[in-house]
Amino acid sequence: MRIGRSHRRLHELERLDPATDYERITRVDGTLEFPWDLQQSLSFALFRTYAVPSIGGLLYETGEFERDAQKRHDDTVLILDAIAVDGMESDDGRAAVRRMNRMHGRYDISNDDLRYVLATFVVTPIRWIAAYGWRRQSRVEIDAAVQYYRRLGRLMGIREIPQTYEAFAEYMDAYEAEHFRLDPRTRVVADATLDLLVTFYPRMARRMVRAFSIAILDPHLRAAFGYPEPSRFAVRASHGALRLRGRIVSLLPARRRPQYARDLKRIRSYPGGYLVEQLGTFAPEEAASGAVAGTPPTAARRVTPLPERAP
């Protein structure tokens, strides 16, 4: 009798072409193979971008994180979820991309910064899964992630997008080496994000969760935010706990039911449901208008809170 998780889905994915089947491959990874890992790693991908002053400083100036970090978090998760789950060419996927572009278009954001954020979405999850996942990703899965975000980047109007995972990783590492630095504005955004993060866990565990989150950050990222250096024990224990979780998941049966980010209990801003066309932060008259002109409205989707399960 076999003990542990089957690699059947991996074998099925490896028969697909990442150049054309990238959405299907990334959807399986995101909802069945590595849902928890991808949710966590994408959150940390966004978190690390705040250490670039032109990004974190802009977020500070908007005041959104201090006013309502929960809604900012939920809108980001739900927009990306609509694109990933429903597909970039679906009605909701196209509406989500337009909504995201409209929000970004309100600010003067450089192509370099947008390309860096895109790179973190490619590189951070792949590195996370390599370090903590229940198995390593195949080259097909890695190439599919690259093609997925290259396509999304083009829809966002980003220019000169890297063509391979290695090129994305090189760009991200070089950009951080050049741009990460202490800035009091970015620390405010980082603290607001951690303050929200700990509320996703029981009150008695929140101090430990905050210390854990800081301990797993890259040293240069911690330094850029001005967080104190944790003890060696805290760093080893935090990374060890994540590796142990991956090992435990590898011994469990394969997930049968997809896990969607929209169903997580931590999504709290829309208990009665939401329209993709109305996600995001806009001026009142823009928010009331809902969809961009020419975009047909879709039926409100009920957000059903489900227990969050790590596996």
C-alpha positions as CSV (number, residue, x, y, z in Angstrom):
1,M,0.0,0.0,0.0
2,R,1.4,3.4,-1.0
3,I,1.8,5.9,1.7
4,G,2.0,9.6,0.7
5,R,0.9,11.9,-2.0
6,S,0.6,10.6,-5.5
7,H,2.5,12.3,-8.4
8,R,-0.2,11.4,-10.8
9,R,-1.1,15.1,-11.5
10,L,2.5,15.9,-12.0
11,H,2.8,13.3,-14.7
12,E,-0.4,14.7,-16.3
13,L,1.0,18.2,-16.2
14,E,4.3,17.1,-17.8
15,R,2.4,15.9,-20.9
16,L,1.1,19.5,-21.4
17,D,2.9,22.3,-23.3
18,P,3.8,25.2,-21.1
19,A,3.9,27.5,-24.1
20,T,0.1,27.0,-24.8
21,D,-1.3,25.3,-21.6
22,Y,0.2,27.7,-19.1
23,E,-3.1,28.8,-17.6
24,R,-4.2,25.2,-17.1
25,I,-0.9,24.2,-15.5
26,T,-0.8,27.2,-13.2
27,R,-4.4,26.7,-12.2
28,V,-3.8,23.1,-11.2
29,D,-0.7,24.1,-9.2
30,G,-2.5,27.0,-7.6
31,T,-5.7,25.2,-6.5
32,L,-4.7,21.5,-6.1
33,E,-1.0,20.9,-5.9
34,F,0.4,23.9,-4.0
35,P,-2.6,26.2,-2.9
36,W,-1.3,27.1,0.5
37,D,2.3,27.6,-0.7
38,L,1.3,29.8,-3.5
39,Q,-1.0,31.9,-1.3
40,Q,1.7,32.4,1.2
41,S,4.5,33.0,-1.3
42,L,2.5,35.5,-3.4
43,S,1.8,37.4,-0.2
44,F,5.5,37.5,0.6
45,A,6.2,38.5,-3.0
46,L,4.1,41.6,-2.6
47,F,5.5,42.3,0.8
48,R,9.1,42.4,-0.5
49,T,8.2,44.9,-3.1
50,Y,7.4,47.4,-0.4
51,A,11.1,47.6,0.4
52,V,11.7,49.5,-2.9
53,P,11.0,53.1,-1.8
54,S,9.4,54.1,-5.1
55,I,6.8,51.3,-4.5
56,G,6.5,51.3,-0.8
57,G,6.6,55.1,-0.7
58,L,3.8,55.4,-3.2
59,L,1.7,53.0,-1.2
60,Y,2.4,55.0,1.9
61,E,1.3,58.2,0.2
62,T,-2.0,56.7,-0.9
63,G,-2.8,56.0,2.8
64,E,-4.7,52.9,1.8
65,F,-2.7,50.6,4.1
66,E,-3.3,52.8,7.1
67,R,-7.0,53.4,6.3
68,D,-8.0,49.9,5.4
69,A,-5.3,47.3,4.9
70,Q,-7.9,44.5,5.0
71,K,-9.7,45.8,1.9
72,R,-6.5,46.5,0.1
73,H,-5.5,42.9,0.8
74,D,-8.8,41.4,-0.2
75,D,-9.1,43.4,-3.5
76,T,-5.6,42.3,-4.5
77,V,-6.3,38.6,-3.7
78,L,-9.7,38.6,-5.5
79,I,-8.4,40.4,-8.6
80,L,-5.6,37.9,-9.0
81,D,-7.9,35.1,-8.2
82,A,-10.4,36.0,-10.9
83,I,-7.5,36.1,-13.4
84,A,-6.0,32.8,-12.3
85,V,-9.2,30.8,-11.8
86,D,-11.6,32.2,-14.4
87,G,-8.9,32.8,-17.0
88,M,-7.4,35.9,-18.6
89,E,-9.8,35.8,-21.5
90,S,-12.9,35.2,-19.4
91,D,-15.3,38.0,-18.7
92,D,-14.2,38.2,-15.0
93,G,-10.6,37.7,-15.9
94,R,-10.7,40.6,-18.5
95,A,-12.6,42.8,-16.0
96,A,-10.0,42.1,-13.3
97,V,-7.1,43.0,-15.6
98,R,-8.9,46.2,-16.6
99,R,-9.6,47.0,-13.0
100,M,-6.0,46.5,-12.0
101,N,-4.7,48.6,-14.9
102,R,-7.2,51.4,-14.1
103,M,-5.9,51.5,-10.5
104,H,-2.3,51.5,-11.5
105,G,-3.0,54.1,-14.2
106,R,-3.9,56.6,-11.5
107,Y,-0.3,56.8,-10.4
108,D,3.1,57.5,-12.1
109,I,4.6,54.0,-11.8
110,S,7.7,53.3,-13.8
111,N,8.0,50.3,-16.2
112,D,11.0,49.1,-14.2
113,D,9.0,49.0,-11.0
114,L,6.1,47.1,-12.7
115,R,8.5,44.7,-14.2
116,Y,10.1,44.1,-10.8
117,V,6.7,43.4,-9.2
118,L,6.0,40.9,-12.0
119,A,9.4,39.3,-11.4
120,T,8.6,38.8,-7.7
121,F,5.4,36.9,-8.7
122,V,7.4,34.5,-10.9
123,V,10.5,34.0,-8.7
124,T,9.3,34.1,-5.1
125,P,6.7,31.3,-5.4
126,I,9.2,29.0,-7.3
127,R,11.9,29.6,-4.7
128,W,9.4,29.1,-1.8
129,I,8.2,25.8,-3.2
130,A,11.7,24.6,-3.8
131,A,12.5,25.3,-0.2
132,Y,9.3,24.3,1.6
133,G,6.9,22.6,-0.8
134,W,5.9,18.9,-0.6
135,R,7.7,18.3,-3.8
136,R,9.8,20.4,-6.2
137,Q,8.2,21.9,-9.3
138,S,9.0,20.4,-12.7
139,R,10.5,22.4,-15.5
140,V,7.1,22.3,-17.2
141,E,5.5,24.0,-14.2
142,I,8.2,26.6,-13.9
143,D,8.0,27.4,-17.6
144,A,4.2,27.6,-17.4
145,A,4.5,30.2,-14.6
146,V,6.9,32.2,-16.7
147,Q,4.5,32.2,-19.7
148,Y,1.5,32.9,-17.5
149,Y,3.1,36.1,-16.0
150,R,4.6,37.1,-19.3
151,R,1.1,37.1,-20.7
152,L,-0.3,39.0,-17.7
153,G,2.6,41.5,-18.0
154,R,1.7,42.2,-21.6
155,L,-1.9,42.7,-20.6
156,M,-0.7,45.2,-18.1
157,G,1.4,47.0,-20.7
158,I,4.7,46.1,-19.2
159,R,7.6,46.4,-21.7
160,E,10.8,44.3,-22.0
161,I,9.6,41.4,-20.0
162,P,12.2,38.7,-19.2
163,Q,11.7,35.6,-21.3
164,T,12.9,32.8,-18.9
165,Y,12.8,32.0,-15.2
166,E,16.5,32.6,-15.0
167,A,16.2,36.0,-16.5
168,F,13.3,36.9,-14.2
169,A,15.4,35.8,-11.2
170,E,18.5,37.8,-12.3
171,Y,16.4,40.9,-12.8
172,M,14.7,40.6,-9.4
173,D,17.9,40.0,-7.5
174,A,19.7,42.9,-9.3
175,Y,16.8,45.3,-8.8
176,E,16.7,44.6,-5.1
177,A,20.4,44.9,-4.7
178,E,20.2,48.4,-6.3
179,H,17.0,49.7,-4.8
180,F,16.4,48.1,-1.4
181,R,17.1,50.7,1.3
182,L,15.8,52.0,4.6
183,D,12.9,54.4,4.2
184,P,10.5,55.3,7.1
185,R,7.6,55.2,4.7
186,T,8.2,51.6,3.6
187,R,8.4,50.5,7.2
188,V,5.0,52.0,7.9
189,V,3.5,49.9,5.0
190,A,5.4,46.8,6.1
191,D,4.2,47.2,9.7
192,A,0.6,47.7,8.5
193,T,0.8,44.5,6.5
194,L,2.2,42.5,9.4
195,D,-0.5,44.0,11.7
196,L,-3.1,42.6,9.3
197,L,-1.3,39.3,8.8
198,V,-1.4,38.4,12.5
199,T,-5.2,38.9,12.7
200,F,-5.6,35.8,10.4
201,Y,-4.5,33.7,13.4
202,P,-5.8,33.1,17.0
203,R,-5.0,36.0,19.3
204,M,-2.7,33.9,21.5
205,A,-0.5,33.1,18.5
206,R,-0.2,36.6,17.0
207,R,3.1,37.6,18.6
208,M,4.7,34.3,17.6
209,V,3.3,34.7,14.0
210,R,4.8,38.2,13.7
211,A,8.2,37.0,14.9
212,F,8.0,33.9,12.6
213,S,7.2,36.1,9.6
214,I,10.2,38.4,10.2
215,A,12.5,35.4,10.8
216,I,11.8,33.9,7.4
217,L,12.5,37.1,5.5
218,D,15.7,37.3,3.5
219,P,18.4,39.2,5.6
220,H,18.7,42.0,3.0
221,L,14.9,42.4,3.1
222,R,14.8,42.6,6.9
223,A,17.6,45.2,6.8
224,A,15.7,47.3,4.2
225,F,12.7,47.5,6.6
226,G,14.9,48.0,9.6
227,Y,13.6,45.0,11.4
228,P,15.9,43.7,14.2
229,E,17.9,40.6,13.4
230,P,16.3,37.5,14.9
231,S,18.2,34.9,16.8
232,R,19.7,32.0,14.9
233,F,17.3,29.7,16.8
234,A,14.3,31.7,15.6
235,V,15.5,31.6,12.0
236,R,16.3,27.9,12.1
237,A,13.0,27.1,13.8
238,S,10.9,29.1,11.4
239,H,12.4,27.6,8.3
240,G,12.4,24.2,9.8
241,A,8.7,24.5,10.6
242,L,7.9,25.3,7.0
243,R,10.0,22.4,5.7
244,L,8.3,20.1,8.2
245,R,4.9,21.2,7.0
246,G,6.0,20.3,3.4
247,R,7.1,16.9,4.6
248,I,3.8,16.2,6.4
249,V,1.8,17.3,3.3
250,S,3.8,14.9,1.2
251,L,2.5,12.0,3.4
252,L,-1.1,13.0,3.0
253,P,-3.5,12.0,0.2
254,A,-3.7,14.3,-2.8
255,R,-6.1,17.2,-2.6
256,R,-9.3,16.4,-4.4
257,R,-11.2,19.6,-4.0
258,P,-9.7,22.8,-5.4
259,Q,-8.9,25.5,-2.9
260,Y,-9.7,29.0,-4.2
261,A,-8.3,32.1,-2.6
262,R,-11.8,33.7,-2.8
263,D,-13.1,31.1,-0.3
264,L,-10.5,31.8,2.4
265,K,-11.8,33.0,5.8
266,R,-9.2,35.8,5.7
267,I,-11.2,37.5,2.9
268,R,-13.5,39.6,5.1
269,S,-14.5,42.7,3.1
270,Y,-17.3,41.2,1.1
271,P,-19.4,38.9,3.3
272,G,-22.4,39.3,0.9
273,G,-20.5,38.7,-2.3
274,Y,-18.7,41.0,-4.8
275,L,-18.5,42.1,-8.4
276,V,-15.1,41.9,-10.0
277,E,-15.9,45.1,-11.8
278,Q,-16.2,46.9,-8.4
279,L,-13.1,45.6,-6.7
280,G,-10.3,48.0,-5.9
281,T,-9.9,51.5,-4.4
282,F,-11.2,54.4,-6.5
283,A,-12.9,57.8,-6.1
284,P,-16.5,57.4,-5.1
285,E,-17.8,58.3,-8.5
286,E,-15.5,55.7,-10.1
287,A,-16.4,53.0,-7.7
288,A,-20.1,53.5,-8.2
289,S,-19.7,53.2,-11.9
290,G,-18.6,49.6,-11.6
291,A,-17.3,48.2,-14.8
292,V,-15.2,50.1,-17.3
293,A,-17.3,51.3,-20.2
294,G,-18.0,48.4,-22.6
295,T,-17.6,45.7,-20.0
296,P,-20.8,43.7,-19.4
297,P,-21.6,43.3,-15.7
298,T,-21.4,39.8,-14.3
299,A,-23.5,38.2,-11.6
300,A,-22.3,38.8,-8.1
301,R,-20.4,35.9,-6.8
302,R,-21.1,34.8,-3.3
303,V,-18.0,34.6,-1.1
304,T,-18.5,31.6,1.1
305,P,-16.1,31.5,4.1
306,L,-14.6,28.1,4.5
307,P,-12.2,26.8,7.1
308,E,-8.6,27.5,5.9
309,R,-6.7,24.2,5.6
310,A,-3.0,24.2,5.2
311,P,-2.7,21.1,3.0
